[in-house]
Amino acid sequence: ADHPDPFFSDVFHGGRLMTADDCRTMVREIYGRRSEFRDYYLEPVTPRQLIQRLLHNLKARALQEGDEERAGRAIDLLLALFPWELDELRDRGMLRERLGDYPAALDDLQQYVRYRAGARDIETVSEAVRSLRRHIGVDPG
C-alpha cells in the first residue's frame, strides 16, 4: 500500500502543517545557500535527542540573560544524559570558575584538557587550568 507523504508540524507557528518541500524552503529562507539541506534533517528525533535540544535551548537562554546558575543546571542535566559530552564539561568548568567554585572547575577543565588535546580552544582552557591550580595551591605537575 502506498504511504502518504509525511507531514511536519511547525511548533513555532501554531503547529501549522508542512510538507518536506515546505521544510526545505524554510531552511533555505533562514540559512540561505550557506547551509545545504540534508534529507536526514526530516528523520524523527528520539526522546533523548528532544530533551537534549530543549536543554541546549534553556542553557543558551540562561546565558543570554546572564543567569549562570540556571545555565549550570541545564549543563548538569545535559551531562547526566551524555556524561562524555566534553564541550559541556568545558562549559560547566568555565561557569564554575566564574561562580567561584574553583576545585570543581579545575576537575571539569582538567578532564577536557586530558581528552580533547587537539581542540581549537585547548590553549585557552589549559591556561585556565594553570590559573586554577595556582589559585587553589595545587601542585602544577
Secondary structure, 3 states (H helix, E strand, C coil): CCCCCCCEEEHHHCCEEECHHHHHHHHHHHHHHHCCCCHHHHCCCCHHHHHHHHHHHHHHHHHHCCCHHHHHHHHHHHHHHCCCCHHHHHHHHHHHHHCCCHHHHHHHHHHHHHHCCCCCCHHHHHHHHHHHHHHHCCCCC
